[in-house]
Amino acid sequence: MNEHTQQYSPHHLAALIDLQSQLSHENNLTDKEKLTRDLPLAQSLTTTNKTSRILTWLAHVTPTPTRTAQYIFLLSALITTLGLLLGLTLSKAVYHYTGSAPINIITPIAVFMFAQLLLTLLTIIAMLPSSLTKHIPLITSFQDSIIALNPGHLLYLFLKLIPSKQQTNMTALLSDLKSTQTTFASLQKWTILRYAQSFSLAINIAAILTFIYLLTFSDLAFAWSTTLNLNQQSIASLTQTIATPFAFIPDTSPTTELIQNTQFFRGNAADFDPKLARDWWPFLLALMITYSFIPRLLLYITASQIHRRVIKNTITNLPAAISLLTRLDHLQSAPQNPQVQDTTPTAKPPNQPLDPQPQSAQTTSLLIVDQTPIPTNFPYTPTQSANFAGTQTIEQDAQALDLITNNLSTDAQLIILVKLWEPPTQEILDLLTTLRSNLNKQTPILITPTPTDEHNNTVTNNPEHLHHWTLKVRSLADPYTLINPILTNQQPN
Amino acid sequence: MNRLENTTPTPAPKSLPNLVVVGHPNQGKSSIVSTLLQDTTIQIASLPGTTTTSQSYPVQIQGQHLFNLTDTPGFENARKTLAYLQSHDTTADKRLDVIKQFIAEHKSNSSFAHECQILQPIIDGAGILYIVDGSKPYSPSYEAEIEILRWTGRPRMALINPIESSNYITAWQQALSQSFSSTLVFNACFSEFDKHIQLLRTFATIQPDWSTPLNHAADCMTEQRSNRQIEAATIITLALTEMLTTSISKTISQLDDPEPHKQPLKDKLLTKIRDLETTSRNELKSLYNLTTLYIDETDPLTLPDPLTDDIFTESASSIFGLSKSSLITSSAATGAITGGIVDAHTGGTSFLLGTAIGTAIGAGLGFIADQNLAKLDLPLTIQKNIRQNTLTLTAGPIAHINFPHVILSRLLYFHHIIANHNHANRTPITLPSDDNINLTKPAAKDINKFAKQLPKTHGPQKRQALITSLNQTITHLLQNLPIDQANDNTSTTNNIS
């Protein structure tokens, strides 16, 4: 690994983007190139965790650190900044005070409680897993509508601000997010929801901070005023209910006196107590924190955690990543075989014997190897025969060889009957070497492989067996040791 | 020089089981290693003596080291080796020392090089898998090998590998049962996955010390198999979804004649769908670590006729898709579902008239569709853009009722081939062309429902729910597809003797 190797977090979108990009580039490489490249890494991999294996590989094959993480951070920062600006504007608008009329507390209650609770509820519905929603009619369509209108789509909008050269990889993945692929379906949903929560949380933080700023640096007056037929008892009841979660904090629950003296009518401003008008702020601040900020913070944490988990799952579920894991497993299992075996078939052995037929001799001796049965069409009538190998001892073998070689006349030939299907071993080569050293250099030794068993049934007609015998015998470079097979047209059963 | 020859044998960790695969030359030892490792790069050759040194391979799944397999060269001088051992006969507890002495004295002797390579891992503590070819007769020359292995005292199991035929399996079973704790017929090239698991579990009973790791290895391999089926279902689901939604568009001037553009557009759509199929096939091959089979372009894997057939030919549709009767039945069922929904909305006041009419219309459409099966005609729409004075020609998506069945059957069939292809089997696959995968009726109904709903489903959540449902159907199909539903050229049936 070079010094530029970057570390990837398995929970960060940047890892997925770079992985997807690298895996798509893999299509340009041959399997051989990939196997050769990945061999050293596979051998050094100690982790069994799938994600770690993939990301270690990614760090290994990425030639230079990418700037994907920085751009993801930039996108996130842009979304957060927009949220902060929107929150600031919203708070300024809700708490707009000119001095001519007090701020109506019904407005912040509507905006920072009821609207926020509704949005929170919609977000929770969108977050519901398909296992819960699949049996509820129309709920998935409703979820899709919520996600379609979700501010998380700002991610796609801001992507256009990224320099075009850097856009390609991110666009590729984000396009995949929009595709129909199941692999990315969860990721798409949670990417949108996660960035939507960043955006919304920023709005709430900015709104609260702006409110605190206005409280600190200006003199705000609050009142309650409504055209609806709500009397002071109704408002008291409503505000007490709203304040229940934070009632334990002093001054955050509106008193009856406050409600009575801060009702604002256009006609009877004389009943309005401007001194008490400022006392609504602890209630409003607690309301913003309780009903806007805290639910959004919880949703942000939930969405972020699930998003991280989904990224990790997506990394291991990419089809190309599955192939990669298989490859790494393979290279660990068979590290000595990074090169793909050449599967080009060798030239088929000829059906006919490769060696010339021996010239006729006056006498024939027969050496039967490993109790090879003499076929019915055996063309020779040996004057003597002996057994070699099989159940015999080494000493008995030596005696048999002595018998054969000592009694062989100068014009005789030696037939060695072997099983066609048994591959020639070193033992056979040693036998042939011994025989040649004991016989005349020009005495024909005819290796006669037979394809039939003891019941004269053909065991095999595969020409490769004869080819193996021929190659082995040729390796002796003895012009008078020849292959002389017994052919049969009978097929194996 | 062969790369294997240069490799120093990898010492196997002592704590894990090590199974050494031994036998006569050319009995399929490397094939068995390749199959158990699920690795196509293990060198296999028909020429005897290709393996010249023993080589240990760690069997790993997801990086978890489960056990080791050691491939060895074939016995070349078994009788002389046995003669040496017997000439130094001693008490049973000293026999391993005699073998060590044999290796020490003969390791530089080329005549006994293979025997030394075979015996070294055994004296290091490996369990023995003795391989014989069940298509060749038993012969006395094997007795020396069997006796050497018996001498070692290590746990041993015999595998009868019927390379060319099963003619001599019984004789081998009788011969081997006297010297081996267990004998299993195991076709290195065509054995079913269950056999691989059976091998490990059987060895676990022979060597109680290895019971836990070998049973764990069997469990891991089974789990891997199951996970691969789930992953394969995802690959097939994605491919089918993509193919059902794929279209190709081209914008031309309103002044241009659209006719000359139609056929090239349709051709492009077909090419795109074929590419998607090829991609998903490659992913399936890669999933089962069979990609390397296709690397050497001079000897590509030959696929069976139905797979090399053009995806849109009449023969392919009839082979893989619905038969005439099932096409009409499936269309009728789809119509009935639609009609049933109408009935449900009327609260029963329609007296199932919707279902009846839907069934009739569906059956009629199925009949008409069948008449056009051979064409599998592609829809081509033309959209006028008045502002820009252009025409947009769009080919696809293909909405033919038989299309998803054709695609799904082809991919299921391909998966079946790949999932059951042993890594030792390097020969081209040739399968009869009349094989078929008949989808179960519930599955066919699910496919119809999916194909019908997919074009209308645009929201990601709803789409995901639909795709997930199809994925479950395909997973179920893969996990429950009977072997005889598709071609299966595996032939091992025997059990432990």
Interface residues (C-beta under 8 A of the other chain):
Chain A: T30 D31 K32 L35 L45 T46 T47 T48 N49 K50 R53 S130 T133 K134 T140 S141 Q143 D144 S145 I147 A148 T180 Q181 T182 T183 A185 S186 Q188 K189 N317 P319 A320 I322 S323 L325 T326 R327 L328 D329 H330 Q332 S333 A334 Q336 N337 P338 Q339 V340 Q341 D342 T343 T344 P345 T346 D370 Q371 A389 G390 T391 T393 I394 K419 W421 E422 P423 P424 T425 Q426 E427 D430 D453 E454 N457 V459 T460 N462 E464 H468 L471 P492 N493
Chain B: R3 L4 T7 T10 H24 P25 N26 L37 Q38 D39 T40 T41 I42 Q43 I44 S46 L47 P48 G49 Q55 Y57 P58 V59 Q60 I61 Q62 G63 Q64 G74 F75 E76 N77 A78 R79 K80 A83 S111 H114 D133 S135 K136 P137 S139 P140 S141 E143 E164 S165 N167 E231 T234 I235 T237 L238 T241 E242 T245 E283 S286 L287 Y288 N289 T291 T292 L293 I295 D296 T298 D299 R426 H458 G459 P460 Q461 K462 R463 Q464 A465 I467 T468 S469 N471
